[in-house]
Amino acid sequence: MKKDFSNHLSRRKVLFTAKKKISLALMFSISKPLFAFEKLSKIVLKKNTKDNKNSSFNAVGFGRKPSYNYNRPQPELIFHTSEIVLITNQQKYYSIKVSFLPHSIIQNLKKPNIVTIVPKWGHKAVEYNLFTKKITSTCELEKYSLFFGHGFYNPDGNSIYLSEHSESTSESYISQWKLDTSTAKRIKNIRTGGLRVHDCQLSLDGKYIIAANSSFSQDSKIKPSLAWIDIKTNKIETQLYFETFGPTHFYQTTDGYFIYGGGASLPGSEKLEAILGVVTPEKKIVPLKVPQEMKAFFYGEALSLIANEPNNIAYASLPSSDSVFAFNYLTGKFIKRLNIKAAQGLSLSDDRSILMVSSVENYSELYKFNSVSFEQLPMTITPKKLNEYEYNWGSHIFKLKYLEI
């Protein structure tokens, strides 16, 4: 017994020493920048003139996805230090360190140097000043509620709306927050008429909150839907229902179309057929018909969506099938499938001539293509291998306007 006890102590000592070394290594790695890129010293706000008011650059998260700690009565999400990388058209970079992998980077167009950074499945969202490089306000949730990744600023820029889901009650809503103090104040919760509201946007005319309710209720009485909610009364004015999976994301075009995408992405279900389609200006749902030669790749979630309006071309990334599909959103005709390993975020240059795609291939590369001919263009943004952990770009690429680095 004594020998067994001493062996037990010896094993505990070895384990403690190993854990201490791991902790020190993690502390050291976190203190290093994730990117081996040039960092520029300042961000300058551009004058809002006719010549440069449409100037923008890309912002995308980079880091490790959350993991679970199963050594607790309830599994606990563990977030890892990540970065936001700002990329100019000249392929220069500026990075901001944050405590979680950003899912959305939401710009306050009334104050373009202010952004809110939102996780997917996280308890905190933070508002950040790009000039001072400081957090200005924090939205924090109770234990079993989680931000679900998306949101938008009120037209006056004084508050923000964020999609939220409660694991304890299975309720979903869009919460509005006042951001004038270091701890943001919840103003109200807005019901969306559905479950697991993910993407939510302000309509282009500023009158409606548009919500993507992506899930069924267990008794199937509540169906997935797209909902238009009056921003003043918070009442649902229009709701379009889906029979299968609902939309998780959508894109609004200036000519009144809504391109929607969704589908299953959880392990074991990602081989189910994706959903992708268009809502017409008359609010009619038109699912896309995938040509036979592309059907083998049309599964998982249609994740990121964007439109090249002058050419009526829309693009959708499907990470599970290593695909980016291009199609005419007026006719529904598919044009091209790009084969890109775990394609995720999409972005178009200001003149719509270049399509940028983020990927996890070869330690998270970014790719550039001609947006019409689909010719691949030179791209120099490739992070170095950091360590044994898997680092990824965030799910989406965002355009920040009226700023220059």
C-alpha positions in Angstrom: 0.0 0.0 0.0 2.8 2.4 0.9 4.6 1.7 -2.4 1.4 2.2 -4.3 0.8 5.5 -2.5 4.4 6.7 -3.3 3.9 5.7 -6.9 0.7 7.7 -6.9 2.5 10.8 -5.5 5.2 10.4 -8.1 2.7 10.3 -10.9 1.0 13.4 -9.6 4.3 15.2 -9.4 5.1 14.3 -13.0 1.6 15.4 -14.0 1.9 18.6 -12.1 5.3 19.4 -13.6 4.0 18.6 -17.1 0.9 20.8 -16.6 3.1 23.7 -15.3 5.3 23.4 -18.4 2.2 23.4 -20.7 0.8 26.4 -18.8 4.0 28.4 -19.2 4.2 27.4 -22.9 0.6 28.6 -23.4 1.3 31.9 -21.6 4.4 32.4 -23.8 2.6 31.6 -27.0 -0.3 33.9 -26.2 2.1 36.8 -25.7 3.4 36.4 -29.3 1.5 37.9 -32.3 -0.3 35.2 -34.2 0.7 36.7 -37.5 4.1 37.1 -39.0 2.9 40.1 -41.1 3.9 43.7 -41.3 2.0 45.8 -38.7 1.3 49.4 -39.5 1.5 52.1 -36.9 -1.9 53.8 -37.2 -5.3 53.9 -38.8 -6.5 57.1 -40.3 -10.1 58.1 -40.9 -10.7 59.1 -44.5 -12.6 62.3 -45.3 -16.1 61.4 -46.5 -15.7 62.8 -50.0 -17.2 61.7 -53.3 -13.9 60.3 -54.4 -13.2 58.0 -51.5 -16.5 57.4 -49.7 -16.7 53.9 -51.0 -13.1 53.1 -50.2 -12.9 50.1 -47.8 -10.7 47.2 -46.7 -11.3 43.7 -45.4 -11.5 42.6 -41.8 -11.4 39.0 -40.8 -10.8 37.0 -37.6 -7.9 34.6 -37.3 -7.3 32.2 -34.5 -8.4 29.0 -32.8 -12.0 27.9 -32.6 -13.5 27.5 -29.1 -13.0 24.1 -27.5 -14.9 22.4 -24.7 -13.8 21.6 -21.1 -15.6 18.4 -20.2 -14.2 18.2 -16.7 -17.1 20.1 -15.3 -20.7 19.2 -14.5 -21.8 21.1 -17.5 -19.3 21.2 -20.5 -17.7 24.7 -20.6 -16.6 26.6 -23.7 -12.9 27.6 -23.7 -12.0 30.6 -25.8 -8.5 31.2 -27.2 -6.6 34.3 -27.9 -7.2 35.3 -31.6 -6.7 38.3 -33.8 -8.6 40.5 -36.2 -6.6 41.1 -39.4 -7.3 44.2 -41.5 -6.2 43.8 -45.1 -5.9 46.7 -47.5 -6.1 46.4 -51.3 -2.3 46.8 -51.3 -2.1 43.7 -49.1 -0.8 45.4 -46.0 -2.0 44.3 -42.6 -2.9 45.5 -39.2 -3.9 43.1 -36.5 -5.8 43.5 -33.2 -5.6 40.9 -30.5 -8.9 39.7 -29.0 -9.9 36.9 -26.5 -12.0 34.9 -28.9 -12.3 34.0 -32.6 -14.5 36.7 -34.1 -17.5 35.5 -36.1 -18.7 39.0 -37.0 -17.0 42.4 -37.1 -19.7 45.1 -37.2 -18.9 48.6 -38.1 -20.7 51.7 -36.7 -21.1 53.8 -39.9 -21.8 56.9 -37.8 -18.5 56.4 -36.1 -16.4 54.4 -38.6 -13.5 53.8 -36.2 -15.9 51.9 -33.8 -16.6 48.2 -34.4 -18.3 45.5 -32.3 -16.7 42.1 -32.4 -19.0 39.1 -31.9 -18.3 35.4 -31.3 -20.5 32.5 -32.4 -21.5 30.7 -29.2 -19.9 33.2 -26.8 -20.9 35.0 -23.6 -19.3 38.3 -24.4 -19.3 40.7 -27.4 -17.0 43.8 -27.3 -17.1 47.2 -28.8 -13.6 48.4 -29.9 -12.1 51.7 -30.9 -9.7 51.2 -33.9 -8.0 54.5 -33.2 -7.2 54.0 -29.5 -7.0 50.2 -29.8 -9.1 49.8 -26.7 -12.4 48.1 -25.7 -15.0 50.8 -25.1 -17.9 48.6 -24.0 -18.7 44.9 -23.2 -22.0 43.1 -23.7 -22.0 40.2 -21.3 -24.6 37.4 -21.0 -25.6 35.1 -18.1 -24.2 31.6 -18.0 -26.6 29.7 -20.3 -27.2 32.4 -22.9 -24.9 32.8 -25.9 -24.4 35.3 -28.6 -25.1 33.6 -31.9 -22.6 35.5 -34.1 -24.3 38.4 -35.9 -25.8 41.9 -35.5 -26.0 45.5 -36.6 -26.0 49.0 -35.3 -29.1 51.1 -34.9 -29.3 53.8 -37.7 -28.3 56.5 -35.1 -25.2 54.5 -34.1 -26.1 54.6 -30.4 -27.0 51.0 -29.8 -26.5 47.6 -31.3 -28.7 44.6 -32.0 -27.2 41.1 -31.6 -28.6 37.6 -32.2 -28.9 35.6 -29.0 -29.8 32.1 -27.9 -30.6 30.6 -24.5 -29.5 26.9 -24.1 -31.5 26.6 -20.9 -34.9 27.8 -22.3 -34.2 27.2 -26.1 -35.5 30.7 -26.7 -34.0 32.9 -29.4 -34.3 36.6 -29.9 -32.4 39.7 -31.0 -31.2 41.8 -28.0 -30.7 45.5 -28.2 -27.8 47.0 -26.2 -26.8 50.5 -25.2 -23.0 51.0 -25.6 -22.4 54.3 -23.8 -20.7 52.8 -20.7 -17.9 50.2 -20.2 -20.5 47.6 -19.3 -23.2 47.7 -22.0 -26.8 47.8 -20.9 -29.5 45.5 -22.3 -32.4 47.6 -23.6 -34.8 44.9 -24.7 -35.3 41.5 -26.4 -37.1 41.3 -29.7 -39.0 38.1 -30.6 -38.3 37.0 -34.2 -41.1 34.4 -34.5 -38.6 31.5 -34.8 -35.7 29.6 -33.2 -32.0 29.8 -33.4 -31.9 33.2 -35.1 -28.4 33.6 -36.5 -27.9 36.3 -39.1 -29.8 39.5 -38.5 -29.5 42.7 -40.5 -31.0 46.2 -40.8 -32.9 46.5 -44.1 -31.3 48.8 -46.6 -34.1 51.3 -46.2 -33.6 51.3 -42.4 -37.2 50.4 -41.6 -36.9 46.7 -40.7 -34.9 44.2 -38.7 -34.5 41.1 -40.9 -33.9 37.8 -39.0 -32.9 34.4 -40.2 -34.6 31.8 -37.9 -32.7 28.7 -38.8 -34.3 25.9 -36.8 -37.5 23.8 -36.1 -39.1 23.4 -32.7 -39.2 19.8 -31.4 -42.9 19.5 -32.2 -42.3 21.1 -35.6 -45.0 23.7 -34.9 -42.4 26.5 -35.3 -40.8 26.4 -38.7 -37.6 28.0 -40.0 -38.2 31.4 -41.5 -37.1 34.8 -42.7 -38.8 37.5 -40.7 -39.1 41.3 -41.4 -39.7 43.1 -38.1 -40.7 46.8 -37.8 -37.8 48.5 -36.1 -40.0 51.0 -34.4 -42.8 48.7 -33.1 -40.8 45.5 -33.0 -43.8 43.7 -34.6 -43.3 41.1 -37.3 -44.7 42.5 -40.6 -43.7 39.7 -43.0 -42.6 36.1 -42.4 -41.6 33.5 -45.0 -41.4 29.9 -44.0 -39.2 27.0 -45.1 -40.1 23.3 -45.0 -36.6 21.9 -44.5 -33.6 23.6 -43.0 -33.9 27.4 -42.6 -31.5 30.1 -43.7 -28.6 30.8 -41.5 -27.3 33.8 -43.6 -28.6 36.1 -46.3 -27.4 39.0 -48.4 -29.4 42.0 -49.5 -29.0 43.5 -53.0 -29.8 47.1 -53.8 -32.4 46.0 -56.4 -34.5 44.3 -53.8 -33.4 40.6 -53.9 -32.4 38.5 -50.9 -29.9 35.7 -51.4 -30.2 33.1 -48.6 -28.2 30.1 -47.6 -28.2 27.5 -44.9 -28.2 23.8 -44.2 -26.7 21.3 -41.8 -23.1 21.7 -40.6 -23.0 19.7 -37.4 -21.0 16.4 -37.3 -23.0 13.6 -38.8 -25.4 15.9 -40.6 -23.1 17.9 -42.9 -23.7 15.5 -45.8 -27.4 16.6 -46.1 -28.3 18.8 -49.0 -27.6 22.5 -48.6 -30.2 25.2 -49.1 -29.6 28.1 -51.4 -32.0 30.4 -53.0 -33.4 33.9 -53.7 -36.3 35.9 -52.2 -37.7 38.2 -54.9 -38.6 41.9 -54.3 -42.2 40.6 -54.1 -41.2 38.3 -51.1 -41.4 35.1 -53.0 -39.0 32.2 -52.1 -37.3 30.8 -55.2 -35.0 27.8 -54.2 -32.1 27.3 -56.7 -32.1 24.2 -58.9 -28.6 22.7 -58.9 -27.4 21.3 -62.2 -26.7 17.6 -62.2 -22.9 18.0 -62.7 -22.7 20.0 -59.4 -25.2 18.1 -57.2 -22.4 15.9 -55.8 -20.9 19.0 -54.1 -24.2 20.6 -53.0 -24.2 19.6 -49.3 -23.5 21.0 -45.8 -24.2 24.7 -45.1 -24.2 27.4 -47.6 -22.2 29.7 -45.4 -21.0 33.1 -46.8 -23.0 35.0 -49.4 -22.1 38.0 -51.5 -23.3 39.5 -54.8 -21.6 41.3 -57.8 -24.7 43.3 -58.7 -23.5 44.9 -61.9 -23.1 41.4 -63.3 -26.1 39.8 -61.4 -23.7 37.2 -60.1 -23.9 35.8 -56.5 -21.4 33.7 -54.7 -21.9 31.1 -51.9 -19.3 29.2 -50.0 -20.0 25.6 -48.9 -17.1 24.5 -46.6 -18.2 20.9 -46.2 -17.9 20.3 -50.0 -14.8 22.5 -50.5 -16.8 24.7 -52.9 -17.7 28.2 -53.9 -20.7 28.3 -56.3 -21.3 31.3 -58.6 -24.8 31.8 -60.0 -27.0 34.4 -61.7 -29.4 35.5 -58.9 -31.9 36.8 -61.4 -32.2 33.7 -63.5 -31.0 31.1 -61.0 -28.5 29.7 -63.5 -25.3 28.2 -62.0 -22.2 29.6 -63.6 -19.2 28.0 -61.9 -17.9 25.9 -59.0 -14.5 26.8 -57.5 -12.8 23.9 -55.7 -11.3 25.5 -52.5 -10.5 23.5 -49.4 -13.1 24.4 -46.7 -14.0 27.7 -48.4 -15.5 30.1 -45.8 -15.4 33.9 -46.1 -16.1 35.8 -49.3 -15.4 39.4 -50.2 -15.4 41.6 -53.3 -13.1 44.5 -54.1 -14.6 48.0 -54.2 -14.9 47.8 -58.0 -16.4 44.3 -57.8 -13.6 42.9 -60.1 -11.9 40.7 -57.5 -13.4 37.9 -55.4 -11.5 37.0 -52.2 -12.0 33.6 -50.5 -10.7 32.5 -47.1 -9.8 28.8 -46.6 -8.2 26.5 -44.0 -6.0 24.8 -46.6 -2.3 25.0 -45.9 -2.8 26.8 -42.6 -5.5 29.2 -43.7 -4.8 30.7 -47.0 -6.6 33.5 -48.7 -7.3 33.3 -52.5 -8.1 35.9 -55.1 -10.0 35.4 -58.3 -11.3 37.5 -61.1 -15.0 37.8 -60.1 -16.3 37.1 -63.7 -13.7 35.0 -65.5 -12.7 33.2 -62.2 -9.1 33.3 -63.2 -7.0 32.8 -60.0 -4.9 35.9 -59.2 -1.6 36.2 -57.2 -2.2 36.4 -53.5 0.6 36.9 -50.9 -1.4 36.5 -47.6 -0.4 33.2 -46.1 0.2 32.8 -42.3 3.1 30.7 -41.2 2.6 27.5 -39.3 2.4 28.5 -35.7 2.4 25.3 -33.6 0.5 22.1 -33.2 -2.8 23.9 -32.8 -5.1 24.5 -35.8 -5.6 28.2 -36.6 -8.3 29.3 -38.9 -9.8 32.4 -40.5 -13.2 33.3 -39.1 -16.3 32.3 -41.0 -16.8 35.6 -42.7 -14.9 38.5 -44.2 -16.2 42.0 -43.5 -15.8 45.3 -45.3 -14.9 48.3 -43.2 -15.7 51.6 -44.9 -14.4 55.2 -44.7 -11.1 54.2 -43.2 -7.6 53.8 -44.5 -4.5 52.2 -43.0 
